[in-house]
Amino acid sequence: MERLLNINRPEGFPMCAETQQVLNDNSEMLASWIKWLPLKNRQAVLFPEKDYMVVCQNFRKRVVKVGSIIASDLTQCKVEFVIESHNVRDNNGNEFENVWQRETAVIASEESPALKWHIMGFEQVFETRLWYNCLAEFESGLASSTISHGTFIETPTLYGGGNILRSNTSRTQINLAIAYKIRANEHEADSMVLSIPFPAQIPGPVRIEADVQVERTGYHYPIRAYINDNDYTLKVNIGRWLTEEGLYDHTTNYKNGFSCTDIIRINKEIIL
């Protein structure tokens, strides 16, 4: 962006078409930004210093200066606007009418639901914490996956697109599809637990709602899983699901062993 330099220089600052263009471009930049905010009618976002606010009035968004806050409760208030137009006189004494305008907002008390505004702070609108993308680290850790009382025919891998694993200081978001292929036998099935390194931050042991999709049939079943904060491992109880629901979905001839080709799907947000 262009910016004006040293506008308080002792010899004065030139006001010309170029400098006015810089001011106008910066104004347009701000206008472009506020159009992105998903505000509804009679909603406003108060700047942190409470000196300006973005308002949506008659479904039009703009920035106004805060003149005064009279309301004692911002949940019971309305916004009133005062618009002042100003003339300008040049060095030759020529006066130009309506050259610039100042719009200020007064936040006053209001109890009527039909007139009330919904005023929010920046912290309600903007997520200030940066996301840390953990998906690449999780994907590389799949090669270190283990399974109790069974063997991998194919090491677990991410399945399809749209996989998400990211974390910040307040939450961890998970949307994963994990494909695996294992071999086991009838006597080992109920003890099979899949363990995968889990790199994202969690507040403690967390129960996960997971779903397993049998590749052969396409059927979906709920499956038990949790994240262990002692070793930061995602653990999926494959064995309990197999013995209770899933074994005969794979094969009825398992006396000498059987193989499972499934997809585990997890979609969860953890509040830290």
N, C-alpha and C positions, 0 to 999 in steps of 0.2 A: 504494500500500500504506500501511496505517497503521503508525506507529512511535511508540514511547515516547520522551518528551522529558525530558532532564535527570534521569535516574534516580538520580544521586548528589546530589541537592539536600539541603542541610543539615537541613532540617526533616523529612526522610524522604520516602519515596515511597509513595503509597497502593496497596495491593494489593486490588483489587476486581474485580468481574465484568468491568468494561470493560477494565481493563489485562490481565487474563488472556485475554480474547478476542483482544486484539491479539497477544499471544504465540502463541496457538493458531493464529491466521490466518497468521502468518508461518511457523509450522511446517508448516501445510498447503500453503502456497505452495511450500516446498522439496520436500515429498513429491510434489507434482504435477509438479515439474520432473524429479525423478529417475525417475519412472515413464516418462518419454519416452526415456530412454537405452536403446539396444538391446543391453542386456547379457544374456549367457547365464549359465547356472548356473555357480557358482564363478568368476565374473569380478568384478573390482573396478577402480575408478578412484581413484587416489590423488590427493588435492588437492595443489596445488603446494607448500605448506608442510609436507606430510606429517603434518598434524595431524588430518585427517578423511579418510574415504574412502566412496565409494558402493559398496555390495556387492550382489551378487545371490546369495542363498542359498536353495536350495529354490524357485527361480524367483520369489522375492520380493525387491524392491529396497528398500534403506533406507540412511540415512547413519549411520555409526558413528564414534566418536572413536578415533583410533589411540593405543593404550596404549604399545606398544613394537614395534620392528622388530628381531627377533633374527636373521632370515635374512640371510646375506651376499650372496645371489644371489636377486633377485626372480623369476627364471625358474624357480627350484627352491624353491617355498615353498607354504605353506598359510596360511589365516586361521582363527584360533581366537577365540572370543568369550567375554567375561566380562560377566555381567549382574548388577548390584547394585541392589536395591530399597532405598529410604530412607523412613524415617518422618519426620513433621514434628510439632513441639510448638508450640502457639500461646501467646499471652501469658498465658493463664489456666492453663497447665500441661496442657492437654488434648493427648493424643498421637493422631495420625492415622497409621495404618499404610499402607505402600505408596502413598505420595503421588506420589513421582517415582522415576525409574529412570535409571541410567547404564549404557550399553553401550559397552564398549571392545573393540578388536580387537588381537590379538597376531599379528604376522606371523612365523611360524616356518619353519624349513627343512623341506622335504619333497621326496623324490625319486620317490615312487610316483605314476605318472600318474593313478591312480584317485582320489588325494586332493589332487593339486596344484591350485592356483589360478592363474589368469592375471591378473596385476596390471598395469594400464596407467597411464600418466601422462596428464594433461590434453591434452598436445600430440598424443597418439595418438588422442584421441577427438574433440577440438574443432578446427575450422578457425578460427583466430583472425584470419586475414587477410580483410579485406572484399573482396567481389567488385566490380569496376567493370564495369557493363553497357555494352558497346561496340556493341550491336546498332543502336541509333538512329543513331549516327554512321556505322556501316557502311552502313546503308540510305540515308542521305542522300548518301553518297559514290558510290553506284551510278550516279547521274546523270553523274558525271565519268569513268565507265568509257571505255576506248578499246579498239580492236581494230586490229591491224596487218593491212594488205592486205585490207580488207573494210569494210563499212558496216553500221551498225545499222538494221534495220527497226523494232525496238522496243528501247529502252534496257533493260539488265538490271534486274530487279526481284526482290525476295524472293518466293518461291513457297510458298503454303500457310501453315500454322501450325507452331509448335514450333521456330522458328528461334532459335538461341542463339549469342551471341558475347560472352564475358565473360572478364575477366582479373584476376589479382591478382599479388602479388609472387612466387608460386611456379609458376603455371601459367596457360595460356590454353586455354579450352574453346570448340570450334567445332562447331556443328551447323547447317548452312546448306543451303537449297535456293534456287538462283538461276536464274530463267528468263530466257532471252534469245532474240532473233530477229535473224539476220544475213543479209546478202546477199554473195556472193562469186562467183568464177568458178573454173574448173578450174585455171588456172595460178597462182592465188593461194592455193589451199586449204592447201598444205603449210606456208605461212608465217604462218598466222593464229594470233595469240596474244591472248587476252582479258586485259586488265589492269584491276584494280579496286583502288581505295585500301583499305588494310587498317589500321585504327586501333589494334589491340590490340598489346600488348607481346610481342616474340619475342626469343630469344637470338641469332639470326643467321639466315642463309638456311635455310629449313625446307622439306623435301620434304613434300608433302601427298598423302595417298591420297584421290583423288576419283573420282566416278562420274558418268557422263552418261546421262541418260534421254532417248531420242528420243521426242518428243511424238507423232509420227505413228504409230509402231509400239508404243511402250511398252517397247522393249528397253533394257537397261542395259549399259553398257560401262565398263571402267576408263579413266580419262583422267589424263594427267600434269599436275601442278600444283605450284607452290611459292610460298612467300612470300619476297619479296626484302626484306632488311633495309636496303638502301641507300636506297630510296625508300618503304618500307613499302607494297608493292603485292602483291596476290594475282594471280599470273599463271597462266593456264590455257592449255595448248597444245591449242587446238581443232584446228589444222591437221593436226598429226601424227595425231590420232585420225581425222579425216575421211579422210585419204588412205590410212590403213592399214585402217580398219574401217567407218567410218560413212557414207561418201559415198553408197553405193548404198542405204542405208537411208532416205535422204531422197528421191532421185530419180535416175533413170538418164539423164535428159535435162538435162545441165548445161553444154553447149557454150557457151551464151550467158548462163551464170550460173545460180545456184541459191540457194535460201534454206534456212536451218536454223532450226528452232524446237525448242530443247532445254532441259533442266533439269540443272544441275550440282548434285550433292549432295556435301557434305563433312561428315564426322563424325570429329573428331580432338581429342585433348588433347595440348598441347605443354607439356613440363616445362621451366621456365625455369632 
